[in-house]
Amino acid sequence: MAETDDLLDLILPVNLVELVQYHHNTAYSLWEQRHIDAVNTVCEYVKEIHPTHYDSIAGIHRKFKLMEPDYD
């Protein structure tokens, strides 16, 4: 995950939180596993690197940890 962390280091913590909140509130017609994994990666990064910001997305992270991909 080093490359992912390098990229996420360029984004302000507040913007990462907004990104997670946006995707949580957006109703997609199809959540693929890669989308779920991406949100979980950002949440894990915030939890590890910016723990003071994690409280605002902890509930969303719990939801995405349990989320299953949508299939037609």
Buried (B, 14 or more C-beta within 10 A) or exposed (E): EEEEEEEBEEEEBEEBBBBBEEBBEEEEEEBEEEBBEBBBBBBBBBBEBBEEBBEBBEEBBEEBEEBEEEEE
